[in-house]
Amino acid sequence: MKKLAINEARVHVEMDYYLSGSVLAGTVNSGVTEVRSQFEVSSDAPEEEIANVIRLAKRGCFAERLVETAVPIKSTLKLNGKDATSRLE
């Protein structure tokens, strides 16, 4: 880890999402069109070193990687104790 003095740090995350259709009609659909993060840091350390730490933190963030990269989701379903995964397709 890098040792930098940080007096205060905050991050604010917003996303634009949509939800359409109907669960009752079986037409429900959702998605996210954009995610934005805003960092605020107070530190006496050199600005480039702080910016580098933020860049490294973003690269090591599982949530950011999940949003940036298509990741296959493997879901299973047990219904009344029996495998019913095929019903999800």
Beta strands, then each sheet from edge to edge (+ up, - down):
strand 1: 8-20
strand 2: 29-42
strand 3: 78-79
strand 4: 82-83
sheet 1: 1+ 2-
sheet 2: 3+ 4-
end
